[in-house]
């Protein structure tokens, strides 16, 4: 494995990821950004999410424009490599939840690419919709 590509060594939710890849102040609902070693299809299926067809996107399209990450650095890191993006949604426990999975994903410093899955989850209580 090269120096740039690393296995996902930790799993869990990290505020550093949320600050980089989600809006700083959501007008509605809340964002949570987590990582896992699981493959995207398993993450969505385990959560009972209805999923759209997967997409292979360039890094800037995959990570979007909402976060504060350094776009130039992300583009240089991925150097044309595409990201597998899967989107899903569900209604559970009185909440609407949207989930986007990205694999592989960058570390928060944008110095290496991890072969696990980055999960961006947005949720809102149904009563607020």
Secondary structure, DSSP 8 states (H G I E B T S, - for coil): --SSEE-----EE-HHHHHHHS-SS-SSSEEEEEEESS-HHHHHHHTT-EE---EEE-HHHHH-SSS---HHHHHHHHTT--EEEEEEEEEETTEEEEEEEEESEE-TTSS-EESSEEEEEEEEEGGG-
